[in-house]
Amino acid sequence: MTRNSRHRAIAAAAFLAAAPALAGCGAGFDAITTQPYAPTEATSVKVKGLDITQAFLLGPDSGGTLPAGASTPLYLYMVNTTGQPDQLVGVGVDPALGTAKVPAPVPLPAGGKQAAVVGRPAHSIVIEQLKKPLRGGEEIQVQLQFEKAGIVPLRIPVVTRSREFATLPPRAGRLRRPHADPDAVRHRGARRGRPLSR
């Protein structure tokens, strides 16, 4: 081994030995454990004096599907840091996806005094009559309409009821049951000893 190659080997060994210590430098004031809790998949933005955080749409249980015709509730937190009160008055989605239902305006006090909470403790804003199934993992373009701040576009993820979302109540609305297959009904009747109808 030449002198240069020996020096390179020593330098590489020293770097590898220091790597764990260097990785540990991130565990200071900005470490994950010191940050406020927020779902890992949710959307957060700061725009027009509004802090919109933890925004997501609740999808099916893990491994399941929200079928067409079902509903999905919106969850988010909003803080108004401007000097005048505002309110969320509407939500827009692509008509090819479904329709958004906002039963009443959501007030946002001025000066960041209080967070406006959507989705807790009960579902309020819901995207209903879905035109296509959702399995979780999709992102949906949503437009939040504020009285003073105007329109704020967001891409909001659809998350499954798993991990930190597992304790949330099931999606709003009832699922449409699939139409029964007449042949399957007839076969079940036959297994129970009833004659098959023709």
N, C-alpha and C positions, 0 to 999 in steps of 0.2 A: 504494500500500500504506500503510495507516494505521500509526501508531506501535505500537499494540497487536498488530496482525497481524505486524509486523516482529519484535517481541520473541518472539512465539510461534514464528515460523519459526526464529529463532536458537536458541531453547531446544530445539526439536525436533532441529535439526542437531547440537547439542552432545550430546544424549542418544544419538543414533544413532552418533556418533563414539565415545562412551564404552562402547557396548554390548559390543564385543569384549573390552575390558579387564574389564568387569564379569563377563562369562562366564568369563574366565580365573581369577577368584577362587576357583572351585570346585576348582582343581587344587592344593590344599594337602595337608594330612595325610590328608584323607578322600578323596582322589582314587581313582578305580577302580584305578589301577595299584598303589596301596599296600595294597589289601585282599587277604586270602587268596583264592586261586582257588576259585570255586564255579561249577558249571554255571548258566547264566542262567535256565533254566526250572525248576530243581528247587525243592522245598519245604524251608523251614527254619523250625523253631519252637523255643522254649524253654518247657518246661512241666514242672512237678513235679520240678524239679531236674535235668532232662534237656535237653541240647542235641542236637536231632535236626536234621541238616543234609544238604543235597545228596540229598534223597529223591526218587526218580523210578522209574518202571517203564519198561523198555526195550521200545519198540515195533518196528515194521518199519523197513526201509530207507526213506529218503525217497522218497515217491511210491508206496510199497507198502502192503500190508495184512497184518495178522496175522489169519488166518481163524479162524472158530469151531473149537474143538478144539485150538488151539495154546496155547503157554505164554508168559508174560512174566516175567522176573526182576525182583526188587526190588533197588534200590541205595540205600544210605543210610549215614551216619556217625552214631554216637551217643556222647555223652560224659556220664557220670554225675557231676554235681557235688555230690551229696549225701554224707553221711558214712558211708553204708553201701552195700555192693555190691548190685547188682541184676542181673537178667537178663531178656532178651526171651524169653518162653516161647511166644508164639503170635501169629498174625496172622489177623484176620478180614476177610472181604470179603462182599459181598452174594452169596448163593447164585445169584442170577439172572445174575451175572457169571462165576463160576467157583469154584474152591476154592483156598485158600492152603495151601502145603506148607512146614512148618518142620521140617526133619529133626532139629534139636537146638537146645537153648537157646543164646542168644548172651549170654555174660557181659559185664557192665559193671562194671569196677573202680570203687571209691569214690574220691571226691576229685578227679575229673577227671584221673586219672593217665594214662589211655590210652584212645584212641578205639576203640570197637567198630565194625568195618567189615563191612558186608553187601554182597555182590555182587562183591567183589574179594578175591583174584584169581579166584575161581570163583563161579558162581552157587550160592546156597544156598537162599534163600527165593524161592519161585516161585508165581505164580498160574497154575494150570493148568486144562486143559479149559475154555477160554474159551467162554462161551455165545454171544458175539456178536463180530463182527470189530472190530479196533482199527486205526485208521489213524494214530494219533499226534495229539496235541492234546487228547485227552480228559482229564478229571480223574476219578479213582476214589477213592471214600470207603473208607478202610482203617482198621482198628482195631488198634493195636499193644498187645499184652497183656504187661505187665511183672509180674514176681513181686511186687515191692513197690510200685511206682508205680501199678499197676493199668492201666486202659485209657486209651490216648491216641489219640483220633481224629485222622486226618489226611486231607486231600484231596491226593492225589499225582498229578502229571501223568504222562501217557504220552508219552514223547519218541521221536522217530525217530532212527535211527542216522545222524546228520549233524552237521556242525559239530564242537563239542567232544565229541560222543558217537560220532563216526564210528569211533574206534579200539576201541570196546568189542566184545567177542566177540558173535557172533550170539545171538539169544534161545535160551533153553533148550528142549530137546525138539524132536522132528521134526514138521514140518508134515504134515497129512494131505493126501495127493494126491487131487485130484478124481477121481471115477469117470470112466473113459474113455467117451467117446461112441461107441457101437457103430457108428453111421454113419460117424463120422470114421475109426475104425479100418479099416472096410471100404474107404473111399476111399483111405486110405494104401496099403492092400494092392493096390488096383487100379493106383495109380500105379507101384508096384514090379513090376508085371507078374504079380501073383498073381491067380487068379480070385476073384471075389466069392463068398462063401459065403451061402447063403440059409437 
